[in-house]
């Protein structure tokens, strides 16, 4: 049996882009798997362990992003 990895909402910045791994149903909305801003997702998605951090950007994309940020 594997250990389930859960993160709470406070482990993320509200502006951080995260990955929702599975569909998340709430009374008002259905969240499809994909990338979201952490502040836009409901707390239950974090409590159920459906949210993951995105891996850091490496290579040429990181260089382009850093160059754009410095201007």
QUIKA-V320614 format. One record per helix or strand. SS is the DSSP state (A for helix, B for strand). FROM is the first residue (numbers start at 1). LEN is the number of residues. If there is no record, write none. Layout:
ss->SS from->FROM len->LEN
ss->SS from->FROM len->LEN
//
This chain:
ss->A from->9 len->3
ss->B from->17 len->4
ss->B from->24 len->2
ss->B from->30 len->2
ss->B from->34 len->4
ss->A from->38 len->3
ss->A from->43 len->5
ss->B from->51 len->3
ss->A from->60 len->10
//
